[in-house]
Each structure stands twice: as C-alpha cells, then as structure tokens.
Amino acid sequence: MPKQKLSMKTFLFVFLSVFLFFLAPVSVKAFPGICWSSETFVNQGAENLFDGSYLSKWHTIKAGSSYYHVVFDQRFAPSRIASYTMTTAGDASSHPKQNPINWALYGSNITSHYWSSEQDKWDLIDIRRNCHTLKAQNYTAYTFNLKKPVNAYKYYFLRIEFEDDEDSYATQLAELTFYDHVHTFKNSICTRCGCQIGKLADDYGNKLPPQKDSKPISLKRPVISSLVRSGKQIQLKWNRISNASGYQIFRKTDSGNFSLVATVTGKSQINFYDTTIRTGHKYTYKIRAFAKQNSYTYYSSFSQNRQISLPKGKQNLSSLTISLGYSCHKYSGKPLKPSIKIKDGSYILKNEKDYTIVYSDNINIGIAKIMLKGKGNYTGRVIRYFQITANGQKSTLSGKCGKNAYWILIDDTLCIYGNGITYDYRDVSPWYEYRTRIKKVVISAGITGIGGASFWNCQNLTSVFLASTVTELGTCAFADCICLKSITFSAKTKIIGAEAFQGCTNLKEITLPASVSAIRSFAFEGCKKLKKITFKGNAPTIEQYALGNTSLSIFYPSKASGWVKAKQNPCGGKIIWKSY
C-alpha cells in the first residue's frame, strides 16, 4: 500500500511538471521553432536568425540545391505580419555577394512542416527578384513592407536563391524580424525593385558590436603540394597553415567558373578526395584557409591553381548515380516511360548519345522494367524497376524471395522480379497471409525458376504469366489454386515439377511450348476440368500419374518424335491422343 501511494505521487508530480512546461513561455535559447534548414557552418545555424543578437548569424552553404532555406513556426512571428527586417552579418562588407538578392517568403497551416511534402499548400507572402537593397554594410537592418498584410500562419518558409558565382556559394544574415505594422521611409535606395532601407540595428534595442576584433587572425596562403588521380577520385594535399580551423576547396571544370566543392575542418585535415569526377575533362583546383574568432571568419589568400586532366575512358553505368523520376505510376492503359537521370560527377548523361533505354512490362499493373545500356564513352548494363498501380500509390507489401529475386503485391497482382530462382517454401511463402487477395501472378523477365510451394493454396488466383526466362516450376508451385483458369507458359519452360498444378480444379485448357522436356509425377493430378493439352514439340517425359484423375485430349504435332512411345506410358488419366 505505501508503495502504491508513492507511485501515484510520483505520477502526479511528473504529470504536473510536463503540464506546466508546456504552459510556460518558450525559451528563445532553446529555439524549438526551427524546423528545417539548409546545411550550415558550425555554430551558424538558422536559430541565430531569432536569438536577438547581431553578433551571431545564419551562414548556409550551397548544398546541392538551387536555393537556401529555413522553415520556422509562428513563435517567431506576430499574429499579423505587415513587414519584416533582414539584418546583414558582421562581415557583409567583405562578402557582399552573400547577401540575399532573390528570395520568397511563404506561409502554411499544413500539419507537416516539410516544404517538399505539400508544396501546393504553401501561400506566397512576399517575393523579391534582383533586389540589391542589402549592401556591403555590417550590422545594417533593411525593412520590407508587404503589399498586403497577412494573418499568422502555422509555419513559414524563407527561400533564398543563390547566385551562380564562385563568390556566392553561401548566404548569410544576422537577424530576421517580423512586425505587425507597416514602416514609413524617407528614401528608397533600390531603383530596381523599389525596396526601402530601414534604420540601423541599434534602433531595435540592440547594442552594435565592434566592427572588428582587437587582434585579427593572420593566415598564410596555402600551397597545394599534390594533385593526383587515385582510381575514381582525385586526391588533393596541401601544407598545414598555423591558426587555421579549416579549409575551403574550390574547383572548376574545363573552362567553367570556380565553385565551392567542399569545406574541411580540423587543424590536422590537410587532404581531400574528390569523388565527383569523370573522364575526358580538365579540373582546376584552388584552396584557402579560414579561422573563426568570436563572430568573425578570417580567410587567407587563395592558393595557386593546380590542374589535372583525365583521359577519356569507358565508364561503366553501374558506377554512376542513376535516379528515377518516380518509382510508382498510375495505370493508364498506355506505355509508361518515367524520366531517367544519370550523372557522371556534375555531367548529366544524354539519352542516345551516352546510353540507350529499353522499357518492358510498362503497360499493365505490376512491375515495369527499365534496361539501360551504355553507349559511346559509357559501357555496361543497369536494370531499374518501377511500379504501376491502379491509383498511382506505391505498395509497401514487398520483400525478398530469392538471392537476387524480390516480390511485391500491387493491388490484386503479385509480381516476382529480379534474377535467378526463387526460394523453396516448405512451410509458407512470405505472401501467404495475403493469398486470398491475390488474383494474378506475374513472373517478370530475369526470373529463371519458381521455387516449391510458392503459390500453394492461393485460392482466388485466376491467371499466371511466366516471362520467357522461366525454365522450371518447382514442386507444388501452384497446387490447390482452385480458381486458376489459365496459365501462359514461358517459351523456354523445360520442367514442370511434381504436383505443380495438383488440385487446380478450374484449369480447363493449357498449351505447352516445344521446350518442355519433363512433366513430373502428379503435376496435373486432380485437375478435373482439364479437357485439353496442346503440345508444340517432341514428346517430353511424362512421369507416372502426371495426369491422374483427369479425362482429357492430348494434341501433339504429327511430325514430332517420341509420341508413339509416350502414348504407352501410364499417365494415370483417361487420355485421348490426337495428332495435328
């Protein structure tokens, strides 16, 4: 009893603590409102936009996209937004091209704060194009009035487009402030877009920091000591610079412009491996050291330029980055051809020049196949797959069913794709619990054999399609599929395993290709409605009782061999032999 009272007190204490925590005002220092941000430098994250200090800043780097971004919630904005202020960082005078020029502000009340999830549910609040209001002035606030004030949103998304320039590899801001009123100005300083300048940052109750540190850091110019190719990468080495906290690596391809490709940190890090290269091009590198002190970043002069040329050579497609436009498409009754993007470093391969595409099985619901074959400077073959569903929604019922084979259940169609043979299932298959849902089975090209008991007791299965690569059906592969009415055999099917179709009581007629060499015992035993089997080639080995408890006609080519002997074998059923 005492233990029970103590437990209840503990529970009430924890509950009350959590309840009061959520009632308490949000701490600015915790910055819980930052939901998503571009890649940033160390200790220069998006939370610095709202910390009330101009000594700190948001400093983001180009991270593979065409823009920088930060998503935050309404805790950093008033209930009504009529204007906002951007304050430049403490080194804007030395890096003016890192001030925003093109940006847009969005608001949304969606449940998810991720921009990519529901882009159409974000409202455009304000947009600026080719705006040069922000100048090369440190700690200066610039205010922008909205054309139409808006009520508060749950989430806000600031999107800043970067300039395609070697000096514009990053963007930075010290503060971002929102107001519920419109500002008035005496002058307009931007003749291009009509934006107006606000007052200095100290007008908002903050003390301006000193313009420079009392003891600035001096950094020597680094020297690239080595530039060599190592396999599929280029290795750079340089000398260690005293007082440096890291290094920036810039690269240009052929006659293009320099751009930042990497930033390495740490006093001992004096090498870099560039893996984003391709043959047949010339690369030029330069580096510079940097050091941080308080809120400032100091840079050295750039090193000398070092070049390296990579001779042309055939590159295998399998070593490149291959991306599919969409992994799932909606059935339309027409051939579907999703876009393919193949990148060799920064180079995007061109269809018909660098590779060819062959689509297959890309009409009906199921798994479609894409065959990519290298051409010109590229070699090798790569296979990719995508889904076709009735509603365009991707199926999650999938898994592995062989060393290199996979299964997926799409609507009422079970697809087997990949390469090689599937597993034998002595107990039950991984899709057995969904067997009543399965009406069609499609075995895609690349699969060579169906393991034992794979589709046993799929009671609602009505049709089976076997790709041309399938050569063998295992024991009890389709046994007791009582609704199975038709099956399309592969032109290369050789072996029909024992009891493969035993108990398929609705199977009425089948045609076997010339490739069939053996029909094992009890393969079609108990197929009571099976009335006709048509053979296309020489007589196969038909084992004892392969056709047990059946009454049917067998049609065979009159000029084919082995049928005289075959008719003497005890197949187990009542057989009428007819040549054609």
Residue pairs with C-beta under 8 A, 6 or more apart in sequence:
26 32
26 33
26 75
28 50
28 51
28 52
29 51
31 47
31 50
31 51
32 75
33 50
33 72
33 73
33 74
33 75
33 76
34 45
34 46
34 47
34 50
34 70
34 71
34 72
35 71
35 72
35 73
35 113
35 114
35 155
36 69
36 70
36 71
36 113
36 114
36 115
37 45
37 46
37 58
37 60
37 69
37 70
37 71
38 46
38 60
38 61
38 63
38 65
38 68
38 69
38 70
39 60
39 61
39 63
40 46
40 58
40 59
40 60
40 61
41 59
41 60
41 61
41 170
41 263
42 265
44 56
44 57
44 58
44 59
44 60
44 172
45 58
46 58
46 60
46 70
46 72
47 58
48 56
48 57
48 58
48 174
49 58
49 70
49 72
49 76
49 173
49 174
49 175
49 176
50 72
50 76
50 175
50 176
52 175
52 206
53 175
53 206
54 87
54 90
54 139
54 174
54 175
54 201
54 206
54 208
54 209
55 90
55 209
55 294
55 295
56 174
56 295
57 89
57 90
57 172
57 173
57 174
57 295
58 70
58 172
58 173
58 174
58 176
59 89
59 98
59 170
59 171
59 172
60 68
60 170
60 171
60 172
61 169
61 170
61 260
61 263
62 68
62 162
62 169
62 170
62 259
62 260
66 161
66 162
67 159
67 160
67 161
67 162
68 159
68 160
68 161
68 162
68 171
69 115
69 157
69 158
69 159
69 160
70 157
70 158
71 113
71 114
71 115
71 155
71 156
71 157
71 158
72 155
72 156
72 158
73 113
73 154
73 155
73 156
74 152
74 153
74 154
74 155
74 156
76 156
76 176
76 178
77 152
77 153
77 156
77 178
78 152
78 178
78 179
78 180
79 151
79 152
79 180
80 149
80 150
80 151
80 152
80 180
81 125
81 146
81 149
81 150
81 151
81 152
81 178
81 179
81 180
82 145
82 146
82 149
82 179
82 180
82 181
82 182
83 143
83 144
83 145
83 146
83 178
83 179
83 181
83 182
83 183
84 105
84 126
84 143
84 144
84 146
84 176
84 177
84 178
84 179
85 141
85 142
85 143
85 144
85 175
85 176
85 177
85 178
85 179
85 198
85 204
86 100
86 134
86 141
86 142
86 144
86 173
86 175
86 176
87 139
87 140
87 141
87 142
87 173
87 174
87 175
87 176
87 177
87 201
88 99
88 134
88 135
88 137
88 138
88 139
88 140
88 141
88 142
88 172
88 173
88 174
89 95
89 98
89 138
89 139
89 172
89 173
89 174
90 138
90 139
90 174
90 209
90 211
90 295
90 296
91 138
91 172
91 296
91 297
92 98
92 99
92 134
92 135
92 136
92 137
92 138
92 139
92 140
92 172
93 136
93 137
93 138
94 136
95 167
95 172
96 135
96 136
97 163
97 165
97 167
97 168
98 167
98 168
98 170
98 171
98 172
99 134
99 135
99 136
99 171
99 172
100 128
100 131
100 134
100 160
100 171
100 173
101 128
101 130
101 131
101 132
101 134
101 161
101 163
102 128
102 129
102 130
102 131
102 160
102 161
103 127
103 128
103 131
103 158
103 159
103 160
103 161
104 124
104 126
104 127
104 128
104 158
104 159
105 124
105 125
105 126
105 127
105 156
105 157
105 158
105 159
106 115
106 122
106 123
106 124
106 125
106 156
106 157
106 158
106 159
107 122
107 123
107 125
107 150
107 153
107 155
107 156
107 157
108 118
108 121
108 122
108 123
108 153
108 154
108 155
108 156
108 157
109 121
109 153
109 154
109 155
110 117
110 118
110 121
110 122
110 154
110 155
112 118
113 155
115 122
115 157
122 157
123 150
123 153
125 146
125 150
125 156
126 144
126 146
126 147
128 144
128 193
128 195
129 193
130 192
130 193
131 190
131 192
131 193
131 195
132 190
132 192
133 142
133 144
133 189
133 190
133 193
133 195
133 196
133 197
134 140
134 142
135 189
138 211
139 174
139 200
139 201
139 208
139 209
140 197
140 200
140 201
141 175
141 177
141 198
141 199
141 200
141 201
141 203
141 204
142 195
142 197
142 198
143 179
143 183
143 185
143 196
143 197
143 198
144 195
144 196
145 182
145 183
145 196
146 182
149 180
149 182
158 176
160 171
162 168
162 169
162 170
162 171
164 257
165 257
166 250
166 257
166 258
166 259
166 260
169 259
169 260
170 260
174 201
175 201
177 204
183 196
183 198
185 196
185 197
185 198
187 196
187 197
188 194
188 195
188 196
188 197
189 195
189 196
189 197
190 196
200 208
201 208
202 208
209 295
212 296
213 293
213 294
213 296
216 293
216 296
216 298
217 243
217 291
217 293
217 298
218 243
218 298
219 241
219 242
219 243
219 244
219 289
219 290
219 291
219 298
219 299
219 300
220 241
220 242
220 289
220 300
221 288
221 300
221 301
221 302
221 303
222 238
222 239
222 241
222 247
222 287
222 288
222 289
222 300
222 303
223 238
223 239
223 303
223 304
224 236
224 237
224 238
224 285
224 286
224 287
224 303
224 304
224 306
225 237
225 238
225 239
226 235
226 236
226 237
227 234
227 235
227 236
227 237
227 285
227 306
227 307
227 308
228 234
228 235
228 308
229 235
229 308
229 310
230 273
232 275
232 277
232 319
233 273
233 274
233 275
233 277
234 273
234 274
234 277
234 283
234 308
235 271
235 272
235 273
235 274
236 249
236 271
236 272
236 273
236 274
236 285
236 287
236 306
237 270
237 271
238 247
238 270
238 271
238 287
238 303
239 270
240 267
240 268
240 270
241 247
241 289
241 300
243 291
244 267
244 289
244 290
244 291
244 300
245 265
245 266
245 267
245 290
245 291
245 292
246 263
246 264
246 265
246 266
246 269
246 289
246 290
247 263
247 264
247 269
247 270
247 272
247 287
247 288
247 289
247 290
248 260
248 262
248 263
248 287
248 288
248 290
248 299
249 260
249 261
249 262
249 263
249 264
249 272
249 274
249 285
249 287
250 258
250 259
250 260
250 261
250 285
250 286
250 287
250 288
250 302
251 258
251 259
251 261
251 274
251 283
251 284
251 285
252 258
252 259
252 283
252 284
253 281
253 282
253 283
253 346
254 281
254 282
258 284
258 286
261 274
261 276
262 272
262 274
264 272
274 283
276 345
276 346
277 283
277 310
277 345
278 310
278 315
278 344
278 345
278 346
278 347
279 310
279 311
279 312
279 313
279 315
279 377
280 310
280 311
280 312
280 313
280 377
281 309
281 310
281 347
282 307
282 308
282 309
282 310
283 307
283 308
283 309
283 310
284 305
284 306
284 307
285 305
285 306
285 307
285 308
286 302
286 303
286 304
286 305
286 306
287 302
287 303
288 299
288 300
288 301
288 302
288 303
289 299
289 300
290 297
290 298
290 299
290 300
291 297
291 298
292 298
312 377
313 377
314 374
314 377
314 378
314 379
315 344
315 374
315 377
315 378
315 379
316 374
316 378
316 379
316 380
317 342
317 355
317 372
317 373
317 374
317 378
317 379
317 380
317 381
317 382
318 380
318 382
320 342
320 343
320 344
320 349
320 378
321 342
321 343
322 340
322 341
322 342
322 372
322 382
322 384
323 340
323 341
323 342
323 343
324 338
324 339
324 340
324 370
324 384
324 386
325 338
325 339
325 340
325 341
326 338
326 386
327 386
327 387
327 394
328 386
328 387
328 388
328 389
328 392
328 393
328 394
328 395
329 336
329 338
329 368
329 386
329 387
329 388
329 389
329 392
330 388
330 389
330 390
330 391
330 392
331 364
331 365
331 388
331 389
331 390
331 392
333 363
334 363
335 359
335 362
335 363
336 359
336 362
336 363
336 368
336 386
336 388
337 357
337 359
337 362
338 370
338 386
340 351
340 357
340 370
340 372
340 384
341 348
342 348
342 349
342 354
342 355
342 372
343 349
344 378
349 355
349 378
351 357
352 375
353 375
353 376
354 374
354 375
354 376
354 377
354 378
355 372
355 373
355 374
355 375
355 378
356 372
356 373
356 375
357 370
357 371
357 372
358 370
358 371
358 373
359 368
359 369
359 370
359 371
360 368
360 369
360 371
360 445
361 367
361 368
361 369
361 442
361 444
361 445
362 368
362 369
362 388
363 388
364 388
364 442
365 388
365 389
365 390
365 410
365 411
365 413
366 387
366 388
366 410
366 413
366 415
366 442
366 444
367 385
367 386
367 387
367 388
367 408
367 410
367 415
367 417
367 442
367 444
368 385
368 386
368 387
368 388
369 383
369 384
369 385
369 417
369 444
369 445
369 446
370 383
370 384
370 385
370 386
371 381
371 382
371 383
372 381
372 382
372 383
372 384
373 380
373 381
374 380
374 381
383 446
385 417
387 394
387 395
387 408
387 410
388 410
389 395
389 410
389 411
390 411
395 408
395 409
395 410
395 411
397 408
397 409
397 431
397 434
398 406
398 407
398 408
398 409
399 406
399 407
399 430
400 406
400 407
401 407
401 416
401 422
401 423
401 429
401 430
401 451
401 454
402 418
402 420
402 421
402 422
402 423
402 447
402 451
403 420
404 418
404 419
404 420
405 416
405 417
405 418
405 419
405 420
405 421
405 422
405 423
405 447
406 416
406 417
406 418
407 414
407 415
407 416
407 417
407 430
407 431
408 414
408 415
408 417
409 415
409 431
409 434
409 437
409 438
412 437
412 438
412 439
412 440
413 438
413 439
413 440
413 441
413 442
414 431
414 438
414 440
414 441
414 442
414 455
415 442
415 444
416 422
416 441
416 442
416 443
416 444
416 447
416 450
417 444
417 446
417 447
418 444
418 446
418 447
419 446
419 447
419 448
420 446
420 447
420 448
420 449
421 447
421 448
421 449
421 450
421 451
421 472
422 447
422 449
422 450
422 451
422 454
423 451
424 451
424 452
424 453
424 474
424 475
425 451
425 452
425 453
425 454
425 456
426 452
426 453
428 453
428 456
429 453
429 454
429 455
429 456
431 438
432 457
435 457
435 458
435 459
435 460
435 461
436 459
436 460
437 460
438 455
438 458
438 460
438 461
439 460
439 461
439 462
439 463
440 461
440 462
440 463
440 464
440 465
441 455
441 458
441 461
441 463
441 464
441 465
442 465
443 450
443 464
443 465
443 466
443 467
443 470
444 467
445 467
445 468
445 469
446 467
446 469
447 467
447 469
447 470
448 469
448 470
448 471
448 472
449 470
449 471
449 472
449 473
449 474
450 470
450 472
450 473
450 474
450 477
451 474
451 477
452 474
452 475
452 476
452 477
452 497
453 474
453 475
453 476
453 477
453 479
454 474
454 477
454 478
455 461
455 464
455 477
455 478
455 481
456 476
456 477
456 478
456 479
456 480
456 481
457 479
457 480
457 481
458 478
458 481
459 480
459 481
459 482
459 483
460 483
461 478
461 481
461 483
461 484
462 483
462 484
462 485
462 486
463 484
463 485
463 486
463 487
463 488
464 478
464 484
464 486
464 487
464 488
465 487
465 488
466 487
466 488
466 489
466 490
466 493
467 490
468 490
468 491
468 492
469 490
469 492
470 490
470 492
470 493
471 490
471 492
471 493
471 494
471 495
471 515
472 493
472 494
472 495
472 497
473 493
473 495
473 496
473 497
473 500
474 497
474 500
475 497
475 498
475 499
475 500
475 520
476 497
476 498
476 499
476 500
476 502
477 497
477 500
477 501
478 484
478 487
478 500
478 501
478 504
479 499
479 500
479 501
479 502
479 503
479 504
480 502
480 503
480 504
481 501
481 503
481 504
482 503
482 504
482 505
482 506
483 506
484 501
484 504
484 506
484 507
485 506
485 507
485 508
486 507
486 509
486 510
487 501
487 507
487 510
489 510
489 511
489 512
489 513
489 516
490 513
490 515
491 513
491 515
492 513
492 515
493 512
493 513
493 515
493 516
494 515
494 516
494 517
494 518
495 516
495 517
495 518
495 520
496 512
496 516
496 518
496 519
496 520
496 523
497 520
497 523
498 520
498 521
498 522
498 523
498 543
499 520
499 521
499 522
499 523
499 525
500 520
500 523
500 524
501 507
501 523
501 524
501 527
502 522
502 523
502 524
502 525
502 526
502 527
503 525
503 526
503 527
504 524
504 526
504 527
504 530
505 526
505 527
505 528
505 529
506 529
507 524
507 527
507 529
507 530
508 529
508 530
508 531
508 532
509 530
509 531
509 532
509 533
509 534
510 530
510 532
510 533
510 534
511 533
511 534
511 536
512 533
512 534
512 535
512 536
512 540
513 536
513 537
514 535
514 536
514 537
514 538
515 537
516 535
516 537
516 540
517 540
517 541
518 540
518 541
518 543
519 540
519 541
519 542
519 543
519 546
520 543
520 546
521 543
521 544
521 545
521 546
522 545
522 546
522 548
523 543
523 546
523 547
524 530
524 533
524 546
524 547
524 548
524 550
525 545
525 546
525 547
525 548
525 549
525 550
525 572
526 548
526 549
526 550
527 550
528 549
528 550
530 550
530 552
531 551
531 552
531 553
532 552
532 553
532 555
533 552
533 553
533 554
533 555
534 554
534 555
535 554
535 555
535 556
535 557
535 560
536 557
537 557
537 560
538 560
538 561
538 562
538 563
539 556
539 560
539 561
539 562
539 563
539 565
539 566
540 566
542 566
542 569
542 571
544 569
544 570
544 571
544 572
545 570
545 571
545 572
546 571
546 572
547 571
547 572
547 573
547 575
548 571
548 572
548 573
549 572
549 573
550 572
550 573
550 574
551 573
551 574
552 573
552 574
552 575
552 576
553 575
553 576
553 577
553 578
554 575
554 576
554 577
554 578
555 578
555 579
555 580
556 563
556 566
556 577
556 578
556 579
556 580
557 579
557 580
558 579
558 580
563 577
563 579
567 575
567 577
